[in-house]
Amino acid sequence: MTIIDQIREIRYQQRLKQWQVAERAGMMTKRYQEIESGYRMPTLRTLTRITDALGIELTVKKAEVSE
């Protein structure tokens, strides 16, 4: 499950519409829709704004690289 899938699931659980999350995150609804649909990749700053809007914490972990 990708981070966007997780964000979408949390939005569903909170019974929020896309425009509501976009408004809370201070972004245009169309841009949020593009991110959630996978058309646009969000920056870390944008992800932080979205997770703040949902009231959740964004945690970034270093991926293990196999040699």
JOBEL-V224699 format. One record per helix or strand of 3 or more residues. SS is the DSSP state (H for helix, E for strand). FROM is the first residue (numbers start at 1). TO is the last residue. Records with the same first field share a line. If there is no record, write none. Layout:
# JOBEL-V224699
SS: FROM-TO / FROM-TO
This chain:
# JOBEL-V224699
H: 3-13 / 18-25 / 29-37 / 44-54
